[in-house]
């Protein structure tokens, strides 16, 4: 492998990207139950956009290119007792699909855990290889 990108840096970058993904999911879940007075003011879920980072043919990893708002629209709900209700008694619920966020959280956790396992296996193999030379 190249000096620039080895197994440890590939997995490390992937873990870093998954950490950003997990942080956006946490933010989305924390704001899932919020309401706003306007559609524009309502919270919209955040999603990281990944790009591929290549060092050589067959050697690549990912990085977070940007974090964008999702296309999930806030929903209008009639709740005249809410202090944030407009003159017609409506509030706007956050544009967050809680179930989808939980599924994505599980997937992110598994991908992070897979990269931890890759690093542990690489470490064990490296140490076992060094012991051969003794």
C-alpha positions as CSV (number, residue, x, y, z in Angstrom):
1,X,0.0,0.0,0.0
2,X,1.0,3.6,-0.4
3,X,2.8,5.5,2.3
4,X,0.0,8.1,2.2
5,X,-2.9,5.7,2.8
6,X,-2.5,2.5,4.7
7,X,-5.0,0.2,6.4
8,X,-4.9,2.3,9.6
9,X,-5.6,5.6,7.9
10,X,-8.3,4.1,5.7
11,X,-10.2,2.8,8.7
12,X,-9.5,5.9,10.7
13,X,-11.0,8.1,8.1
14,X,-14.0,5.9,7.7
15,X,-14.5,5.9,11.5
16,X,-14.3,9.7,11.5
17,X,-16.9,10.0,8.7
18,X,-19.2,7.6,10.7
19,X,-18.8,9.8,13.8
20,X,-20.0,12.8,11.8
21,X,-22.9,10.8,10.6
22,X,-23.7,9.7,14.2
23,X,-23.5,13.3,15.4
24,X,-26.0,14.5,12.7
25,X,-28.4,11.6,13.7
26,X,-28.2,12.6,17.3
27,X,-29.0,16.2,16.4
28,X,-31.9,15.1,14.3
29,X,-33.3,12.9,17.0
30,X,-32.9,15.7,19.6
31,X,-34.9,18.0,17.4
32,X,-37.5,15.5,16.2
33,X,-40.2,16.8,18.5
34,X,-39.6,20.5,18.1
35,X,-42.2,22.8,16.6
36,X,-41.9,26.2,14.9
37,X,-44.3,29.1,14.0
38,X,-43.3,28.9,10.3
39,X,-42.4,26.3,7.7
40,X,-39.1,28.0,7.1
41,X,-38.3,28.1,10.8
42,X,-38.9,24.4,11.4
43,X,-36.0,22.1,11.9
44,X,-35.0,19.9,9.0
45,X,-32.9,16.8,9.4
46,X,-29.2,17.1,8.6
47,X,-27.4,14.6,6.4
48,X,-23.7,14.2,5.7
49,X,-22.5,13.9,2.1
50,X,-19.5,11.6,1.7
51,X,-17.0,11.7,-1.1
52,X,-14.4,9.1,-2.0
53,X,-10.8,9.7,-1.3
54,X,-8.4,7.7,-3.5
55,X,-4.7,7.4,-3.2
56,X,-4.0,4.8,-5.8
57,X,-6.1,2.4,-7.9
58,X,-7.9,0.1,-5.5
59,X,-7.0,2.1,-2.4
60,X,-9.7,4.5,-1.2
61,X,-11.7,5.6,1.8
62,X,-14.3,8.3,2.4
63,X,-14.5,11.8,3.9
64,X,-17.4,14.1,4.7
65,X,-17.7,16.6,2.0
66,X,-20.5,18.6,3.5
67,X,-23.5,18.4,5.8
68,X,-26.8,19.4,4.1
69,X,-30.5,19.6,5.1
70,X,-32.6,16.7,4.0
71,X,-35.6,17.1,1.7
72,X,-38.0,15.9,4.3
73,X,-40.6,18.7,4.6
74,X,-41.9,20.0,8.0
75,X,-45.5,19.1,8.5
76,X,-48.3,21.6,9.6
77,X,-50.3,20.6,12.6
78,X,-53.3,22.2,14.2
79,X,-52.6,22.9,17.8
80,X,-54.2,26.2,19.0
81,X,-53.1,25.7,22.6
82,X,-49.4,25.7,21.7
83,X,-47.8,29.1,22.5
84,X,-46.0,29.0,19.1
85,X,-49.2,28.6,17.1
86,X,-49.9,31.1,14.4
87,X,-53.1,33.1,14.1
88,X,-54.9,30.1,12.6
89,X,-53.7,27.8,15.4
90,X,-51.1,25.9,13.4
91,X,-47.5,24.9,14.2
92,X,-44.9,23.2,12.1
93,X,-43.4,20.0,13.2
94,X,-39.7,19.3,12.5
95,X,-38.9,17.5,9.2
96,X,-37.4,14.5,10.9
97,X,-38.4,10.8,10.4
98,X,-37.6,9.4,13.8
99,X,-37.9,5.7,12.6
100,X,-35.6,6.3,9.7
101,X,-33.1,8.1,12.0
102,X,-33.0,5.1,14.4
103,X,-32.4,2.7,11.5
104,X,-29.6,4.9,10.2
105,X,-28.2,5.1,13.7
106,X,-28.0,1.3,13.9
107,X,-26.4,1.1,10.5
108,X,-23.8,3.8,11.4
109,X,-23.0,2.0,14.6
110,X,-22.4,-1.3,12.8
111,X,-20.2,0.4,10.2
112,X,-18.2,2.1,12.9
113,X,-17.8,-1.2,14.7
114,X,-16.7,-3.0,11.5
115,X,-13.9,-0.5,11.2
116,X,-12.9,-1.0,14.8
117,X,-12.7,-4.7,14.1
118,X,-10.5,-4.1,11.0
119,X,-8.1,-2.1,13.1
120,X,-8.0,-4.7,15.8
121,X,-7.3,-7.5,13.3
122,X,-4.6,-5.4,11.6
123,X,-3.0,-4.7,14.9
124,X,-3.1,-8.4,15.9
125,X,-1.6,-9.5,12.5
126,X,1.1,-6.8,12.8
127,X,2.1,-7.9,16.3
128,X,2.1,-11.6,15.3
129,X,4.3,-10.8,12.3
130,X,6.8,-9.0,14.5
131,X,6.9,-12.0,16.8
132,X,7.9,-14.2,13.9
133,X,11.1,-12.3,13.6
134,X,12.2,-13.0,17.2
